[in-house]
Amino acid sequence: MPASTPSLPAIGAPLLTLERVCKSYGDKRAVSEISLEVPRGSIYGILGPNGSGKTTTIRSIMSIILPDSGTIRLAGRPLDPKLRDHIGYLPEERGLYRKMKCLDQLVFLARLKGVPRAEARRRALGWLVRLGLGDYADRKVDNLSKGMQQKIQFAATFISEPDLVILDEVFSGLDPLNIELLRDMIVEQKSRGTTILFSTHMLAEAERICDAICLIEGGEKILDGSLAEVREAFPLRAVRVAWEGEVSPPADLPGVTQQEFQDGSWRFLLEDGADPRALLPRLLAAGPLTLFAANRPTLSEIFLTAVRRRRLEVAA
């Protein structure tokens, strides 16, 4: 077994850097000039529609595929096989030794990352208990449900206490209770200093836990920054309104493209450039207001708007 992996220097930021990374498959450019910086100790979301290039980007970081050009650095060093011991990876395509017992599986995978046997066993038992699988330590993996198997693989990703963890669609196929459990553990691991690269199509979950995001479309980065910075780049496009009593919104409100009744109030989505204040006279004429609030768009709305703009630019 390899010796325990030495720690990376705990200075400087970012932890992970990509500079002008490109990858093509024949004539198709999957990733084009992707540059990004993942701050140390953050949860950084890589988002994008199917076929956008986010999985190719992740596989390039893990050297599952080799980029055609560009550089990838961990803590300022070119990424090589030794440094990859500092990375935990949970791929979208799950893979465990199905005939191995759960405890043995976790101990084995920790040992591959250089964790001493006694410590590996202690950590494995701890993870099983925390995930509600303490009674399954001696069960073979193929006797577990898919959700349980996913929790085992989640534990295997963190058990070596890597500096960087890459989670690709970690919530896929889980029920809401298990999503909440893993979400809380991801945030807990961040609080311990782990940097987490988080790829998902579940934008509401990304909005809840990510400190920063990168949106990839057509192999190109089209948005990058903290959630606050990304929201600031988009105008106020949603207004929430409530009236005294049961009041229906006036017809043909200026600039409104969509409306829905939700949690006791009306939510209006506005077209680009519309001024929320222009709605106020019409809304007041319909009855006394108990709520009028203009909100930044949700991450889902930002995602859709940014992708549509990019596709229109490409088609033009």
VEXPASE-397908 format. One record per residue (C-alpha): residue number from 0; x, y, z. Coordinates in nm, 2 decimals. Layout:
BEGIN
<n = NUM&X = X&Y = Y&Z = Z>
...
***
This chain:
BEGIN
<n = 0&X = 0.00&Y = 0.00&Z = 0.00>
<n = 1&X = 0.12&Y = 0.36&Z = -0.07>
<n = 2&X = 0.25&Y = 0.57&Z = 0.22>
<n = 3&X = 0.02&Y = 0.83&Z = 0.36>
<n = 4&X = -0.01&Y = 1.12&Z = 0.11>
<n = 5&X = 0.16&Y = 1.44&Z = 0.23>
<n = 6&X = -0.07&Y = 1.74&Z = 0.27>
<n = 7&X = -0.08&Y = 2.02&Z = 0.02>
<n = 8&X = 0.04&Y = 2.36&Z = 0.14>
<n = 9&X = -0.24&Y = 2.53&Z = 0.31>
<n = 10&X = -0.16&Y = 2.87&Z = 0.16>
<n = 11&X = -0.29&Y = 3.07&Z = -0.13>
<n = 12&X = -0.59&Y = 3.04&Z = -0.35>
<n = 13&X = -0.73&Y = 2.90&Z = -0.56>
<n = 14&X = -0.69&Y = 2.52&Z = -0.49>
<n = 15&X = -0.78&Y = 2.41&Z = -0.85>
<n = 16&X = -0.70&Y = 2.61&Z = -1.16>
<n = 17&X = -0.78&Y = 2.54&Z = -1.52>
<n = 18&X = -0.62&Y = 2.75&Z = -1.79>
<n = 19&X = -0.75&Y = 2.74&Z = -2.15>
<n = 20&X = -0.84&Y = 2.37&Z = -2.14>
<n = 21&X = -0.95&Y = 2.23&Z = -2.48>
<n = 22&X = -1.07&Y = 1.89&Z = -2.59>
<n = 23&X = -1.21&Y = 1.77&Z = -2.92>
<n = 24&X = -1.35&Y = 1.45&Z = -3.05>
<n = 25&X = -1.28&Y = 1.44&Z = -3.42>
<n = 26&X = -1.44&Y = 1.75&Z = -3.56>
<n = 27&X = -1.65&Y = 1.82&Z = -3.25>
<n = 28&X = -1.50&Y = 2.06&Z = -3.00>
<n = 29&X = -1.63&Y = 1.94&Z = -2.66>
<n = 30&X = -1.45&Y = 2.19&Z = -2.45>
<n = 31&X = -1.31&Y = 2.52&Z = -2.58>
<n = 32&X = -1.07&Y = 2.74&Z = -2.38>
<n = 33&X = -1.22&Y = 2.67&Z = -2.04>
<n = 34&X = -1.04&Y = 2.87&Z = -1.77>
<n = 35&X = -1.16&Y = 2.87&Z = -1.41>
<n = 36&X = -1.04&Y = 2.90&Z = -1.05>
<n = 37&X = -1.19&Y = 2.70&Z = -0.76>
<n = 38&X = -1.13&Y = 2.88&Z = -0.43>
<n = 39&X = -0.99&Y = 2.68&Z = -0.15>
<n = 40&X = -1.25&Y = 2.57&Z = 0.10>
<n = 41&X = -1.55&Y = 2.65&Z = -0.12>
<n = 42&X = -1.83&Y = 2.46&Z = -0.29>
<n = 43&X = -1.80&Y = 2.54&Z = -0.65>
<n = 44&X = -2.07&Y = 2.43&Z = -0.89>
<n = 45&X = -2.01&Y = 2.33&Z = -1.25>
<n = 46&X = -2.35&Y = 2.36&Z = -1.43>
<n = 47&X = -2.46&Y = 2.31&Z = -1.79>
<n = 48&X = -2.72&Y = 2.14&Z = -2.00>
<n = 49&X = -2.66&Y = 1.79&Z = -2.14>
<n = 50&X = -2.38&Y = 1.78&Z = -2.39>
<n = 51&X = -2.24&Y = 2.12&Z = -2.27>
<n = 52&X = -1.89&Y = 1.99&Z = -2.19>
<n = 53&X = -1.91&Y = 1.98&Z = -1.81>
<n = 54&X = -1.85&Y = 1.60&Z = -1.79>
<n = 55&X = -1.55&Y = 1.63&Z = -2.03>
<n = 56&X = -1.41&Y = 1.91&Z = -1.81>
<n = 57&X = -1.44&Y = 1.69&Z = -1.50>
<n = 58&X = -1.29&Y = 1.39&Z = -1.67>
<n = 59&X = -1.00&Y = 1.61&Z = -1.79>
<n = 60&X = -0.93&Y = 1.71&Z = -1.43>
<n = 61&X = -0.93&Y = 1.34&Z = -1.33>
<n = 62&X = -0.71&Y = 1.25&Z = -1.63>
<n = 63&X = -0.97&Y = 1.00&Z = -1.74>
<n = 64&X = -0.93&Y = 1.18&Z = -2.07>
<n = 65&X = -0.64&Y = 1.40&Z = -2.16>
<n = 66&X = -0.71&Y = 1.75&Z = -2.28>
<n = 67&X = -0.57&Y = 1.85&Z = -2.62>
<n = 68&X = -0.42&Y = 2.17&Z = -2.47>
<n = 69&X = -0.43&Y = 2.39&Z = -2.16>
<n = 70&X = -0.31&Y = 2.33&Z = -1.81>
<n = 71&X = -0.47&Y = 2.20&Z = -1.49>
<n = 72&X = -0.30&Y = 2.28&Z = -1.15>
<n = 73&X = -0.37&Y = 2.17&Z = -0.80>
<n = 74&X = -0.24&Y = 2.42&Z = -0.54>
<n = 75&X = -0.03&Y = 2.58&Z = -0.81>
<n = 76&X = 0.13&Y = 2.25&Z = -0.92>
<n = 77&X = 0.07&Y = 2.07&Z = -1.26>
<n = 78&X = -0.16&Y = 1.79&Z = -1.19>
<n = 79&X = 0.02&Y = 1.45&Z = -1.19>
<n = 80&X = -0.07&Y = 1.10&Z = -1.06>
<n = 81&X = 0.08&Y = 1.17&Z = -0.71>
<n = 82&X = -0.13&Y = 1.48&Z = -0.67>
<n = 83&X = -0.45&Y = 1.30&Z = -0.77>
<n = 84&X = -0.43&Y = 1.12&Z = -0.43>
<n = 85&X = -0.54&Y = 1.45&Z = -0.29>
<n = 86&X = -0.87&Y = 1.42&Z = -0.50>
<n = 87&X = -1.18&Y = 1.23&Z = -0.41>
<n = 88&X = -1.41&Y = 1.16&Z = -0.71>
<n = 89&X = -1.77&Y = 1.03&Z = -0.72>
<n = 90&X = -1.85&Y = 0.99&Z = -1.09>
<n = 91&X = -2.20&Y = 0.99&Z = -1.24>
<n = 92&X = -2.15&Y = 0.63&Z = -1.34>
<n = 93&X = -2.14&Y = 0.45&Z = -1.01>
<n = 94&X = -1.89&Y = 0.17&Z = -0.95>
<n = 95&X = -1.84&Y = -0.06&Z = -0.64>
<n = 96&X = -1.72&Y = -0.41&Z = -0.58>
<n = 97&X = -2.06&Y = -0.56&Z = -0.55>
<n = 98&X = -1.95&Y = -0.89&Z = -0.39>
<n = 99&X = -1.74&Y = -0.71&Z = -0.12>
<n = 100&X = -1.88&Y = -0.64&Z = 0.22>
<n = 101&X = -1.96&Y = -0.27&Z = 0.29>
<n = 102&X = -1.70&Y = -0.23&Z = 0.57>
<n = 103&X = -1.43&Y = -0.41&Z = 0.37>
<n = 104&X = -1.50&Y = -0.20&Z = 0.07>
<n = 105&X = -1.45&Y = 0.13&Z = 0.25>
<n = 106&X = -1.14&Y = 0.00&Z = 0.43>
<n = 107&X = -0.99&Y = -0.12&Z = 0.09>
<n = 108&X = -1.06&Y = 0.21&Z = -0.09>
<n = 109&X = -0.91&Y = 0.41&Z = 0.20>
<n = 110&X = -0.60&Y = 0.19&Z = 0.20>
<n = 111&X = -0.56&Y = 0.26&Z = -0.17>
<n = 112&X = -0.53&Y = 0.63&Z = -0.08>
<n = 113&X = -0.27&Y = 0.56&Z = 0.19>
<n = 114&X = -0.48&Y = 0.55&Z = 0.50>
<n = 115&X = -0.33&Y = 0.31&Z = 0.76>
<n = 116&X = -0.55&Y = 0.00&Z = 0.82>
<n = 117&X = -0.66&Y = 0.07&Z = 1.17>
<n = 118&X = -0.75&Y = 0.43&Z = 1.09>
<n = 119&X = -0.93&Y = 0.32&Z = 0.77>
<n = 120&X = -1.14&Y = 0.08&Z = 0.97>
<n = 121&X = -1.22&Y = 0.35&Z = 1.23>
<n = 122&X = -1.32&Y = 0.60&Z = 0.96>
<n = 123&X = -1.53&Y = 0.34&Z = 0.77>
<n = 124&X = -1.73&Y = 0.24&Z = 1.08>
<n = 125&X = -1.79&Y = 0.61&Z = 1.15>
<n = 126&X = -1.91&Y = 0.68&Z = 0.80>
<n = 127&X = -2.15&Y = 0.38&Z = 0.81>
<n = 128&X = -2.30&Y = 0.50&Z = 1.13>
<n = 129&X = -2.34&Y = 0.86&Z = 1.01>
<n = 130&X = -2.51&Y = 0.74&Z = 0.69>
<n = 131&X = -2.75&Y = 0.51&Z = 0.88>
<n = 132&X = -2.58&Y = 0.20&Z = 0.76>
<n = 133&X = -2.41&Y = 0.08&Z = 1.08>
<n = 134&X = -2.61&Y = -0.25&Z = 1.07>
<n = 135&X = -2.50&Y = -0.32&Z = 0.71>
<n = 136&X = -2.12&Y = -0.33&Z = 0.77>
<n = 137&X = -2.10&Y = -0.70&Z = 0.70>
<n = 138&X = -2.36&Y = -0.70&Z = 0.42>
<n = 139&X = -2.24&Y = -0.74&Z = 0.06>
<n = 140&X = -2.29&Y = -0.43&Z = -0.16>
<n = 141&X = -2.52&Y = -0.61&Z = -0.40>
<n = 142&X = -2.76&Y = -0.68&Z = -0.12>
<n = 143&X = -2.82&Y = -0.31&Z = -0.07>
<n = 144&X = -3.07&Y = -0.08&Z = -0.24>
<n = 145&X = -2.94&Y = 0.16&Z = -0.50>
<n = 146&X = -2.98&Y = 0.45&Z = -0.26>
<n = 147&X = -2.77&Y = 0.26&Z = 0.00>
<n = 148&X = -2.50&Y = 0.18&Z = -0.25>
<n = 149&X = -2.49&Y = 0.55&Z = -0.34>
<n = 150&X = -2.43&Y = 0.64&Z = 0.02>
<n = 151&X = -2.15&Y = 0.38&Z = 0.04>
<n = 152&X = -1.98&Y = 0.54&Z = -0.26>
<n = 153&X = -2.03&Y = 0.88&Z = -0.11>
<n = 154&X = -1.85&Y = 0.77&Z = 0.20>
<n = 155&X = -1.57&Y = 0.61&Z = -0.01>
<n = 156&X = -1.52&Y = 0.95&Z = -0.18>
<n = 157&X = -1.46&Y = 1.13&Z = 0.15>
<n = 158&X = -1.30&Y = 0.86&Z = 0.36>
<n = 159&X = -0.94&Y = 0.95&Z = 0.27>
<n = 160&X = -1.01&Y = 1.31&Z = 0.37>
<n = 161&X = -0.89&Y = 1.45&Z = 0.03>
<n = 162&X = -0.82&Y = 1.82&Z = -0.02>
<n = 163&X = -1.05&Y = 1.83&Z = -0.32>
<n = 164&X = -1.37&Y = 1.63&Z = -0.38>
<n = 165&X = -1.55&Y = 1.61&Z = -0.72>
<n = 166&X = -1.91&Y = 1.51&Z = -0.70>
<n = 167&X = -2.09&Y = 1.44&Z = -1.03>
<n = 168&X = -2.47&Y = 1.42&Z = -1.00>
<n = 169&X = -2.44&Y = 1.30&Z = -0.64>
<n = 170&X = -2.81&Y = 1.33&Z = -0.57>
<n = 171&X = -2.93&Y = 1.14&Z = -0.88>
<n = 172&X = -3.19&Y = 0.88&Z = -0.79>
<n = 173&X = -3.21&Y = 0.97&Z = -0.42>
<n = 174&X = -3.53&Y = 1.04&Z = -0.22>
<n = 175&X = -3.57&Y = 1.38&Z = -0.05>
<n = 176&X = -3.46&Y = 1.25&Z = 0.29>
<n = 177&X = -3.13&Y = 1.11&Z = 0.16>
<n = 178&X = -3.07&Y = 1.43&Z = -0.05>
<n = 179&X = -3.10&Y = 1.63&Z = 0.27>
<n = 180&X = -2.87&Y = 1.39&Z = 0.45>
<n = 181&X = -2.59&Y = 1.41&Z = 0.18>
<n = 182&X = -2.64&Y = 1.78&Z = 0.14>
<n = 183&X = -2.58&Y = 1.84&Z = 0.51>
<n = 184&X = -2.27&Y = 1.62&Z = 0.50>
<n = 185&X = -2.13&Y = 1.81&Z = 0.20>
<n = 186&X = -2.17&Y = 2.14&Z = 0.38>
<n = 187&X = -2.01&Y = 1.98&Z = 0.69>
<n = 188&X = -1.71&Y = 1.86&Z = 0.49>
<n = 189&X = -1.67&Y = 2.21&Z = 0.35>
<n = 190&X = -1.67&Y = 2.34&Z = 0.71>
<n = 191&X = -1.38&Y = 2.10&Z = 0.78>
<n = 192&X = -1.18&Y = 2.27&Z = 0.50>
<n = 193&X = -1.26&Y = 2.04&Z = 0.20>
<n = 194&X = -1.29&Y = 2.20&Z = -0.14>
<n = 195&X = -1.58&Y = 2.06&Z = -0.33>
<n = 196&X = -1.64&Y = 2.07&Z = -0.70>
<n = 197&X = -2.01&Y = 2.00&Z = -0.75>
<n = 198&X = -2.17&Y = 1.91&Z = -1.08>
<n = 199&X = -2.55&Y = 1.88&Z = -1.10>
<n = 200&X = -2.86&Y = 1.94&Z = -1.31>
<n = 201&X = -3.06&Y = 2.00&Z = -0.98>
<n = 202&X = -3.03&Y = 2.38&Z = -0.99>
<n = 203&X = -3.22&Y = 2.44&Z = -0.67>
<n = 204&X = -2.97&Y = 2.22&Z = -0.48>
<n = 205&X = -2.68&Y = 2.41&Z = -0.64>
<n = 206&X = -2.83&Y = 2.74&Z = -0.53>
<n = 207&X = -2.87&Y = 2.61&Z = -0.17>
<n = 208&X = -2.51&Y = 2.50&Z = -0.12>
<n = 209&X = -2.27&Y = 2.65&Z = -0.38>
<n = 210&X = -2.05&Y = 2.95&Z = -0.30>
<n = 211&X = -1.97&Y = 3.00&Z = -0.67>
<n = 212&X = -2.07&Y = 2.86&Z = -1.00>
<n = 213&X = -1.94&Y = 2.81&Z = -1.36>
<n = 214&X = -2.20&Y = 2.77&Z = -1.63>
<n = 215&X = -2.08&Y = 2.59&Z = -1.94>
<n = 216&X = -2.27&Y = 2.58&Z = -2.27>
<n = 217&X = -2.15&Y = 2.45&Z = -2.61>
<n = 218&X = -1.81&Y = 2.37&Z = -2.45>
<n = 219&X = -1.76&Y = 2.74&Z = -2.35>
<n = 220&X = -1.77&Y = 2.91&Z = -2.02>
<n = 221&X = -2.06&Y = 3.17&Z = -2.03>
<n = 222&X = -2.09&Y = 3.25&Z = -1.66>
<n = 223&X = -1.84&Y = 3.23&Z = -1.37>
<n = 224&X = -1.84&Y = 3.39&Z = -1.02>
<n = 225&X = -1.99&Y = 3.39&Z = -0.68>
<n = 226&X = -2.36&Y = 3.35&Z = -0.66>
<n = 227&X = -2.39&Y = 3.71&Z = -0.55>
<n = 228&X = -2.18&Y = 3.82&Z = -0.85>
<n = 229&X = -2.38&Y = 3.61&Z = -1.09>
<n = 230&X = -2.71&Y = 3.74&Z = -0.96>
<n = 231&X = -2.58&Y = 4.10&Z = -0.98>
<n = 232&X = -2.52&Y = 4.05&Z = -1.35>
<n = 233&X = -2.89&Y = 3.99&Z = -1.41>
<n = 234&X = -3.16&Y = 4.25&Z = -1.36>
<n = 235&X = -3.45&Y = 4.23&Z = -1.13>
<n = 236&X = -3.68&Y = 4.00&Z = -1.32>
<n = 237&X = -3.93&Y = 3.88&Z = -1.06>
<n = 238&X = -4.19&Y = 4.05&Z = -0.85>
<n = 239&X = -4.39&Y = 3.90&Z = -0.57>
<n = 240&X = -4.73&Y = 4.05&Z = -0.49>
<n = 241&X = -5.01&Y = 3.98&Z = -0.24>
<n = 242&X = -5.34&Y = 4.16&Z = -0.19>
<n = 243&X = -5.59&Y = 4.18&Z = 0.10>
<n = 244&X = -5.86&Y = 3.92&Z = 0.03>
<n = 245&X = -5.89&Y = 3.72&Z = -0.29>
<n = 246&X = -5.78&Y = 3.94&Z = -0.58>
<n = 247&X = -5.69&Y = 3.83&Z = -0.93>
<n = 248&X = -5.41&Y = 4.01&Z = -1.11>
<n = 249&X = -5.51&Y = 4.27&Z = -1.37>
<n = 250&X = -5.48&Y = 4.15&Z = -1.73>
<n = 251&X = -5.20&Y = 4.26&Z = -1.96>
<n = 252&X = -4.96&Y = 4.38&Z = -1.70>
<n = 253&X = -4.67&Y = 4.57&Z = -1.87>
<n = 254&X = -4.36&Y = 4.36&Z = -1.92>
<n = 255&X = -4.49&Y = 4.05&Z = -1.75>
<n = 256&X = -4.41&Y = 3.73&Z = -1.94>
<n = 257&X = -4.52&Y = 3.47&Z = -1.68>
<n = 258&X = -4.73&Y = 3.46&Z = -1.36>
<n = 259&X = -4.81&Y = 3.20&Z = -1.10>
<n = 260&X = -4.98&Y = 3.18&Z = -0.76>
<n = 261&X = -4.75&Y = 3.03&Z = -0.51>
<n = 262&X = -4.74&Y = 3.01&Z = -0.13>
<n = 263&X = -5.02&Y = 3.27&Z = -0.08>
<n = 264&X = -4.88&Y = 3.53&Z = -0.33>
<n = 265&X = -4.85&Y = 3.60&Z = -0.70>
<n = 266&X = -4.51&Y = 3.58&Z = -0.87>
<n = 267&X = -4.46&Y = 3.78&Z = -1.19>
<n = 268&X = -4.16&Y = 3.71&Z = -1.42>
<n = 269&X = -4.06&Y = 4.02&Z = -1.63>
<n = 270&X = -3.90&Y = 4.05&Z = -1.97>
<n = 271&X = -3.55&Y = 4.18&Z = -2.00>
<n = 272&X = -3.53&Y = 4.56&Z = -1.94>
<n = 273&X = -3.88&Y = 4.58&Z = -1.77>
<n = 274&X = -3.90&Y = 4.81&Z = -1.47>
<n = 275&X = -4.08&Y = 4.64&Z = -1.17>
<n = 276&X = -4.20&Y = 4.98&Z = -1.06>
<n = 277&X = -4.41&Y = 5.02&Z = -1.37>
<n = 278&X = -4.64&Y = 4.75&Z = -1.24>
<n = 279&X = -4.72&Y = 4.93&Z = -0.91>
<n = 280&X = -5.01&Y = 5.16&Z = -1.03>
<n = 281&X = -5.19&Y = 4.88&Z = -1.20>
<n = 282&X = -5.14&Y = 4.65&Z = -0.90>
<n = 283&X = -5.26&Y = 4.91&Z = -0.65>
<n = 284&X = -5.57&Y = 4.98&Z = -0.86>
<n = 285&X = -5.67&Y = 4.61&Z = -0.82>
<n = 286&X = -5.68&Y = 4.64&Z = -0.44>
<n = 287&X = -5.48&Y = 4.71&Z = -0.12>
<n = 288&X = -5.14&Y = 4.54&Z = -0.14>
<n = 289&X = -4.99&Y = 4.35&Z = 0.16>
<n = 290&X = -4.67&Y = 4.26&Z = -0.03>
<n = 291&X = -4.47&Y = 4.41&Z = -0.31>
<n = 292&X = -4.12&Y = 4.28&Z = -0.35>
<n = 293&X = -3.88&Y = 4.28&Z = -0.65>
<n = 294&X = -3.64&Y = 3.98&Z = -0.64>
<n = 295&X = -3.33&Y = 3.87&Z = -0.82>
<n = 296&X = -3.39&Y = 3.58&Z = -1.05>
<n = 297&X = -3.34&Y = 3.23&Z = -0.93>
<n = 298&X = -3.04&Y = 3.03&Z = -1.04>
<n = 299&X = -3.28&Y = 2.83&Z = -1.27>
<n = 300&X = -3.40&Y = 3.15&Z = -1.43>
<n = 301&X = -3.04&Y = 3.27&Z = -1.48>
<n = 302&X = -2.94&Y = 2.94&Z = -1.62>
<n = 303&X = -3.22&Y = 2.94&Z = -1.88>
<n = 304&X = -3.16&Y = 3.31&Z = -1.97>
<n = 305&X = -2.79&Y = 3.27&Z = -2.01>
<n = 306&X = -2.82&Y = 2.95&Z = -2.22>
<n = 307&X = -3.08&Y = 3.10&Z = -2.45>
<n = 308&X = -2.88&Y = 3.42&Z = -2.50>
<n = 309&X = -2.57&Y = 3.21&Z = -2.59>
<n = 310&X = -2.76&Y = 3.00&Z = -2.84>
<n = 311&X = -2.91&Y = 3.30&Z = -3.00>
<n = 312&X = -2.57&Y = 3.46&Z = -3.04>
<n = 313&X = -2.43&Y = 3.14&Z = -3.20>
<n = 314&X = -2.73&Y = 3.11&Z = -3.44>
<n = 315&X = -2.70&Y = 3.48&Z = -3.54>
***
